């Protein structure tokens, strides 16, 4: 795990062994465990990968499975003011809708870190896939006008008289210590977009992130909130549940805190006071053709 300075690492480790700071028994232990795995995998008999199934990588069947994984992993955290007035699923047929936010049309952001590249990338030119914006465009009725604005101001939102808005914001890609963050807030422009939109029109916020973030200050302005995690290349899985082709079924696999100073927080803690508890997740029913 030192690809950029491996020769320096080798020199330092060799010196530490030669000067009796690290015993050879420790080196042998590490090497023995690596060799044991390689032997068990048969890498010495067949060191080259079997490429016979390579043509199937990225096939439609694989993408369909990934799309299914997306829609099953999304967690519906809020859906209207109460159970009697749900916002989701959204109607496919509307006069004019707004799609906003930094993550609405960005495959790199959907994929996150450790995917296209170690720290992830920005943009749509690095891999094949479907952005959430593109998926929404396909899902809605052809007569529905879609307006996309990454960072609309309040005047724009008010003047256009949208039927509803979908705001897609979240974290920028990261991996390992590059993602260390004591604040865990939605990046500034994302929070601004939520407020500019959700104060002025019925809105659904889709949060793209690798972990829970601070959403409490904005929650009352959101009509619905979806934790999309990192959906990867198959943005259609998000649209599948937003518009009711499938129902929401996902549950939180960890507690969602109110503020970072509550962390660490786990089920069973004496002062367990989360924003959303472990295993929280609202459900919806698919919209049938008759409805």
N, C-alpha and C positions, 0 to 999 in steps of 0.2 A: 504493500500500500504506500510505497514511496516512489511513484513513477518518475518524478522530475529530478530526484537526487539520490537514485539508488546506488550509484558508485560511492557517494559519500557515506551512505548508510553502511555499505559493505566494509569500507575502510574503518569506520568507527567501531562496528561490531567486532571485526577481526582484532582490532587493538584491545578492546575490552576483554575478549577471550584470552589473548596472549598475555595480558597483564593480570589474569585471574580475577577480574571483576565479575565475569559471567562464566560459570562452569560449563564444560563441554556437555555435561549431562543435561543441561537446560537446552542446549542447541539440539542434541540428539532427540530429546523429548518432542520438540517442535517439528523437527524433520520427520520423525517416526510417524507422527499423527498425519502429516500431509501425505506421506508415502502410503500409509494404510488406506486412506480414502482413494488414492489413485489406483492402488492394486484392486480394491473392491469394485471400482468402476471399470476395470479391465483396460485402463488407458495404456498400459505397457504393451499389451497384446494388440490393441486397436487404438492407436493414438489419434487418428484423424476422425473428425465428426462424420456422421452419416448424413449426407446431403440429399438422400432420396426423397425426403418430404419437404425440401426447401421450397419447391414451387407452390406449396400450400400456404406458406407464410403470408399473412395479410389477405387471405382469401375471404370471399363473402361470408362463408360459414364462420370464420374467425371473427369478422367484424360484427356479425349478428349476435354472436355470443358475448362480445364486448359490450354491445348495445344493451343486451339483457342485463349484464352486470351493472351497467350504469343505472338503469331505472330501478333496479332492486336495491342499490346502495344509497340512493338519495334519501335524505331524512326530512320530512315535513315537520318543521318546528312550530310554525304558527299558520293558521288557516282561518282568517277572519276574526272578528271580535269574540265569537262564541260558536258553539257547535251548530247553532241554528242559522248562522249566516256565513257559510264557507265561501271563500273566494275561488278556490281551486276545486275542480278543474276549470280552466278558463274557456270561454266560448271561442270556437275557431272562427266564427263569423262575426265580424265587427266592422264598423265604419273605418276607424283609423286607430292603430295602436303604436306605442313607442317601445323600442328596444334600446336600452342605454347601458353604458358602463364599459370599463376598460377590458373586461373579460368576455364580452358578448361575442366578439369576432376575432378570437386569438387562440389558435390551436396550441401555440407554445405555452400560454398560460394555463390552458386546460390540462396539458400534460404534466406540467410542473418539473421538478428536478429529477435527476436520475432516469431520464427518459431519452429525449432526443440528444441531450448532452448532459454532462455531469450536473451543472448548475441550471439546466433547462435553458430554453431560448424564447425569444419574443417573436411572434409573427406566424404567418400561415404558409411560409415557403419551405419549411423544413421536413414536413411529413404529410402523407395523405390523411384525410379525415374530414370531419364535418364540424364546423363551429356551431355554437348554440344559436347564433343569429341565423345561420343558414338552415338549421333544423327547424326553427320557428317559421321561417319563410315557407318551408315545405309543408309544415303541419297545418297552417291556417287555411281558411277558405281562400280560393283565388281572388275573391272580391274584396278581401280585407287589405287595406293599405297599411304597409309597414314603414315606419319612419325610424331610421337608425341614427342616433347621435351619441357619441362616446361620452361627452360631458355637457349635457344641455343645461342651460341656465333656467331660472324659474320663469322668466318671461316667455321663453320658448315653449316650455311645458304648458303654461296657462293658455297661451294664445292659440295652441293647436287643437285644444278640446279633444284630447285622446280618450278613447273608451277605457283603456287601461294601459299600464306600462309593465314591462319586464326589465328589471335592473340587474345586470350581471356584473358583480364586482368581486374582489378578493385579493389574495396575496400574489406577489410576483414569485416566479420560480426560485427555488433554493434547494440546497442539499447540505447535510451535515452542519458544521458550525456556522456556515454562511446564513443559516436560518435561525440562529439563536436570537431571541427577541424577548425582552423582559416586559414589553408593553402589550404585545399581542393585539394591536389595534388594526382595524381595516386601514390600509394606506389612505392618505389624506384625500386624494381625488375621489376614491371610492365612497368615502363617507359624505363628501360634498354632493356627489351624484345622488346618493340615497335621499338626502334632505331636499335637494332641488326638485327631485321627481315626486317623492312620496308625500310631500306636504301638499302637492297640487293635483294629484290624480291617483286613482286607485292603483296600487302597485304591488307587484310580487318581486321580492328580492331573492336572487339566486347567488349564494355565497360560494365562491370557488376557493378552497383553501385546503391545506394539509392537516389542519387542526382547528379546534374551536377558537374563535376570536371574540373580542369584546363587541357585542351587538346591543347590549342593554340600552344605551342612550338613544338608539334609533328604533327600537322595537315597536314602540307605540305608534310610530309613523308608518310602519310597514303593515300592509293588509295581509300579507303572507310572507313567510320566510322559509327558504329551502336550503339545507346544507348539501351542496353538490360534491363536496370534497374535491378530488382531482379526477374529473370524468374521462380524461384522455381524449382520444381522437373521435370518439363516437358521441357527438353532441346530440344525435337524435334521441338517445336514451333520456335526455333531460326533457325534450319536447314531448316524448311519449307520455310522461306523467303530468306535465303541466297542462296538457290539453285533454287528458282523460282517456287516451287510447289504452292506458294501463293505470291501475291505481297505485298510490304510494303505499309502500309496505315497510320501508327501512326503519331501523331503530338505532339510537345512538349506542355506539360501542364504548363510549366513555362519557363521563360527566361533563356537562357544559357549564363552565364557571360564570359567575357574574363579573368578577374582577380578578385580574391576575394575582393579586395578593392573597387570594384564597387558596392558591396552589401550593403544594399538591392537595387535591381533594378527591376522596374516593368514597364509594358507598360504604356505610358503616362508621364513618367518621362521627365523632361526637357532635360536631357543629356542621353537619351536612346541609348546606343551604345553597344549592345550585340554581342557575337560571333555568336549565333544563336537566332533569335527572338522568342518570344512566338508564338506557333502554327506552327513553322517551322517543316517540315518533307517531305523529298522527297518520291516520289512514284515509284513503278515499276509494271510492268505487269507480271502475271504468264506466265511461259514458257509452251506453248502448246506442245502436242506430236509431231506435225508436224514441230515445230521449233527446 
